[in-house]
């Protein structure tokens, strides 16, 4: 949309806020009237485009999330509301509406920040208190908007000192300061001189009401410094307005701040430490947790944060994290060590729901991948190793780029043209290339990309106007091939794309973003949005926002969990161009992200269940630590800390399956499966008597002994850690006389296709593709990217149809899904209502991924079938819920590579 349309949209949304929903006709009448009065130059078609954006946003919802607390604290905010003037919050709410945040999302933010503030300490209670809490969100989902709202409300309520600890890099701290300037302070601190009353630098909320401007002891140009802070204290004026600091998570900065506070106190100025203080730890996972096996500076920073909190008589710490698998839960070696952590959120944990238009892990890595492993947005990188290996040295040479990177660049340029044709020329459009941790290598990649971009731009400039004859130019022909493969359904007219290409990509440029160079700048440029290809490493991994990120080429694989998740800059909101987004990454990274996305969804649902059960933060911490996925995460995070680690894992209300099987044990496991089915026959559970289920055969009330015998004989692949039979048998044994005495057993199969009698029953084997690169390592990974054997919905096998329908209705209601929308229900909802455990036996016919059937390695799969299994385990009433898994970290390094190279000695550090 152009600027006039953007202005009209802002006026309409402001007019509609707090008003009853309007009909389509009423909305169009309002838009038409406002356009005539305020933006007379807009055409009816342009006004209609604005109306459609309003209608789209009106369908966006956001839930309130789940909250658990210690049960002892009495929330204070409701009683205090009558005496609170919501000055700062009112300004911020107006800004959010003006910036286009959907009305229901603003209302949700209002409610959830009330819930968080109500669980912090009461700033008007004149006695010592300290509070510890955590907010669990999603990557790029709006955490900054949430804590900016919390800051505004805290200031309204009486908090007079607010400290925001941002990331470990300057660019992220500066970006965070800019957002606090815009959403809370109302002035550009990088340009505002102390004592100046000029309105020239008024920004954001200051344009609604510039009064009561908070004092900032930091600015967008500089982190905390004692001399600057001492100068600015003259403006504090007995804390009539709040004082705010946005500091980098750096031990020198924290040392500086602590010394300044101590100096003030020593001079008799105790007024500051008497103020109620709110400390917000953005990216709380990064360098806050007191870990013994990592760098000593991490432990030092943790101690400094604790010292900062202890300096104040009234303080509240709120850590924000983008994942339930926060280091505060995962890293401590023992449960009691977790509880002893001074920053453990002992008082409250809030789980944030994402709006329905969030483009995140669930949509990309779960819902967006079909049974054959094809991703709607995902593309595999398979051509890099001879040119740019994932693991490379600082002196790596790059004479040319992997073909997939050049293809991704072309896709980005075509997507930019389509976005312009959709009326998004005024919006920024970015591509991310994250392929090395070394700044030297990043520079080489930037140079090669610049050359490739120039070739394309020159071709379009010279031949783009030649219509059909333009396709004689190899670069333009390549762009058309990319359009046909990727975007022909999104925009079906190549001719209009070709005509608009030069205008769309002429100003495109490639920039570096790292500790040595940061050319990323979205400001200036007038009416046109920037078109930027950003090349970087770790500096791009935490918090830094790439505006309008559309295409990503991500060459990282075996990194620690929290770093890998934070590198997901592609998560966020992509209104109007979500269908154009593409992400290239290695299959190993796709598999890891898929694994984590599934576990994250489960833990957010676990938080909701625990809220209903009135559980405490300590109970949730244990739930995170004992989740089966935490086994892999902990092991990868602690590689190199010891040869073996023992993790206590809870299997109640969980699903486990053999997503990987050992090649050398295929025949032995098929023999075991034949014996298992023969045992069923002898017990009267014959194939003929089985119930049909999705092409398979379902038996009910099978004795636990049959299951235990199978597990006892199963030869497990080292690569399938969670299906190690020993711990699972121990878990079942405790419950074998009551909860798990009888099982449902499902032998899966297809509804049509060739039959196989290899297991003694006539079965149509399911088909799953496997990654050919794994075969040389002696194992098969089923469904590669999805790391899943079972199909969706399999866990409802054996559950009464009425119960299934009722549970699905509850899910639709909670997720605000209309009855006519097709839903991929998460299998965990069926697990919650399951009476008996479910054992699933698969006979799998492996196949190569699409397009790789001619690969010589695919010959090993010809005529092959393999056995895999899974279990859906219901909730348990037994106290001994967890069992011990022992993981050999040396073996983990062999399987997944060492993360040390990615984290230590990083040439992209500061």
Secondary structure as GFF3:
##gff-version 3
##sequence-region A 1 910
A	DSSP	alpha_helix	3	16	.	.	.	ID=ss1
A	DSSP	alpha_helix	24	38	.	.	.	ID=ss2
A	DSSP	alpha_helix	44	58	.	.	.	ID=ss3
A	DSSP	beta_strand	66	69	.	.	.	ID=ss4
A	DSSP	alpha_helix	77	80	.	.	.	ID=ss5
A	DSSP	three_ten_helix	81	83	.	.	.	ID=ss6
A	DSSP	alpha_helix	87	98	.	.	.	ID=ss7
A	DSSP	alpha_helix	103	119	.	.	.	ID=ss8
A	DSSP	beta_strand	129	136	.	.	.	ID=ss9
A	DSSP	alpha_helix	143	157	.	.	.	ID=ss10
A	DSSP	beta_strand	161	165	.	.	.	ID=ss11
A	DSSP	alpha_helix	170	180	.	.	.	ID=ss12
A	DSSP	pi_helix	181	185	.	.	.	ID=ss13
A	DSSP	three_ten_helix	204	207	.	.	.	ID=ss14
A	DSSP	beta_strand	215	216	.	.	.	ID=ss15
A	DSSP	alpha_helix	226	232	.	.	.	ID=ss16
A	DSSP	three_ten_helix	233	235	.	.	.	ID=ss17
A	DSSP	three_ten_helix	237	239	.	.	.	ID=ss18
A	DSSP	beta_strand	243	247	.	.	.	ID=ss19
A	DSSP	alpha_helix	251	266	.	.	.	ID=ss20
A	DSSP	beta_strand	277	281	.	.	.	ID=ss21
A	DSSP	alpha_helix	296	310	.	.	.	ID=ss22
A	DSSP	beta_strand	314	321	.	.	.	ID=ss23
A	DSSP	alpha_helix	327	330	.	.	.	ID=ss24
A	DSSP	alpha_helix	335	340	.	.	.	ID=ss25
A	DSSP	beta_strand	348	351	.	.	.	ID=ss26
A	DSSP	beta_strand	358	359	.	.	.	ID=ss27
A	DSSP	alpha_helix	361	361	.	.	.	ID=ss28
A	DSSP	pi_helix	362	367	.	.	.	ID=ss29
A	DSSP	beta_strand	378	380	.	.	.	ID=ss30
A	DSSP	alpha_helix	403	421	.	.	.	ID=ss31
A	DSSP	beta_strand	429	434	.	.	.	ID=ss32
A	DSSP	alpha_helix	439	463	.	.	.	ID=ss33
A	DSSP	three_ten_helix	467	472	.	.	.	ID=ss34
A	DSSP	alpha_helix	474	482	.	.	.	ID=ss35
A	DSSP	pi_helix	483	487	.	.	.	ID=ss36
A	DSSP	alpha_helix	494	505	.	.	.	ID=ss37
A	DSSP	beta_strand	509	513	.	.	.	ID=ss38
A	DSSP	beta_strand	531	536	.	.	.	ID=ss39
A	DSSP	three_ten_helix	538	540	.	.	.	ID=ss40
A	DSSP	beta_strand	549	554	.	.	.	ID=ss41
A	DSSP	alpha_helix	561	566	.	.	.	ID=ss42
A	DSSP	beta_strand	572	573	.	.	.	ID=ss43
A	DSSP	three_ten_helix	578	580	.	.	.	ID=ss44
A	DSSP	beta_strand	582	585	.	.	.	ID=ss45
A	DSSP	alpha_helix	587	612	.	.	.	ID=ss46
A	DSSP	alpha_helix	617	626	.	.	.	ID=ss47
A	DSSP	alpha_helix	628	637	.	.	.	ID=ss48
A	DSSP	beta_strand	644	650	.	.	.	ID=ss49
A	DSSP	beta_strand	654	657	.	.	.	ID=ss50
A	DSSP	beta_strand	660	662	.	.	.	ID=ss51
A	DSSP	three_ten_helix	663	665	.	.	.	ID=ss52
A	DSSP	alpha_helix	666	682	.	.	.	ID=ss53
A	DSSP	three_ten_helix	687	689	.	.	.	ID=ss54
A	DSSP	beta_strand	691	693	.	.	.	ID=ss55
A	DSSP	beta_strand	696	703	.	.	.	ID=ss56
A	DSSP	alpha_helix	704	713	.	.	.	ID=ss57
A	DSSP	three_ten_helix	721	723	.	.	.	ID=ss58
A	DSSP	alpha_helix	725	734	.	.	.	ID=ss59
A	DSSP	beta_strand	742	747	.	.	.	ID=ss60
A	DSSP	beta_strand	766	770	.	.	.	ID=ss61
A	DSSP	alpha_helix	772	775	.	.	.	ID=ss62
A	DSSP	beta_strand	779	781	.	.	.	ID=ss63
A	DSSP	three_ten_helix	794	796	.	.	.	ID=ss64
A	DSSP	alpha_helix	801	814	.	.	.	ID=ss65
A	DSSP	alpha_helix	828	831	.	.	.	ID=ss66
A	DSSP	beta_strand	837	848	.	.	.	ID=ss67
A	DSSP	three_ten_helix	856	861	.	.	.	ID=ss68
A	DSSP	beta_strand	866	873	.	.	.	ID=ss69
A	DSSP	beta_strand	882	888	.	.	.	ID=ss70
A	DSSP	alpha_helix	889	896	.	.	.	ID=ss71
A	DSSP	alpha_helix	900	903	.	.	.	ID=ss72
###
